[in-house]
């Protein structure tokens, strides 16, 4: 919010009449975000039970509320049609694939959303994951825990060609971090950012060229009809056998069965996934591979990112205060 003290007071008085439901478990468990939300809204229902809300349970939780903060909950026609009181959703996080935007428009609901607020958190996880698999950390740790003690000879991140699929907020931030490692960088994006590419010495290429030339491929694109299954068996086969694939974007972008077969047959050196088509994942064979690093969707879960995403979601409840943020 902006404005003088009187306008802030008026806003607080108005907001105190709205009933807010917070679906997100991590938001609900964050004492700072709870306090900041309660300072603006008097009537708030938090997900203190830590329930994973979906379907009827989600509708029941949201009923009787004017506004909501959602994270990974699926919001579609079947949900919105049963929530006539709900007016605004403030999005906690940057992905919009869980929200049916057409259904939001059809039901007259507004959406407050801010892009890129977790960019540094995700970009740093990519760096950490790349170094971990290049140095065989997952396999080495398992051996130490089992009583074995032997040195693994890995490789440096420095100097390796990194291919970034999607040069949006996270992709650009990753480019900046990679400068310290002296990595040649290839990017593929449906948009063109010539000034940024020139300033950072980045080479834009088509997707297949990126897959063939990169030592490390990292995904930073949304999941939609145009990207679902983007890296299928055919495109995965274009990767070098010495390459590493990292996905901290969205599950469903990669054919996980084809990926597992490539890792088993050593047609791909390693992979690190923070997101899966089904979460939590159930393919124990994939998760147990020594050249596979799995993390539980923690890309945006640094303390700093949680506060940034939470504050953006709070601002999103007053959608008119976010330029370009509403539907």
Helices and strands as residue ranges (DSSP letters): H 5-15, E 19-22, H 25-28, H 31-38, E 43-46, H 55-62, E 67-70, H 77-80, E 88-91, H 101-106, E 110-112, H 119-134, H 137-145, E 162-165, H 169-178, G 179-181, E 185-188, H 194-200, E 203-204, H 207-213, E 216-219, H 233-236, E 244-247, H 256-264, E 270-273, H 284-287, E 292-294, H 303-316, G 319-321
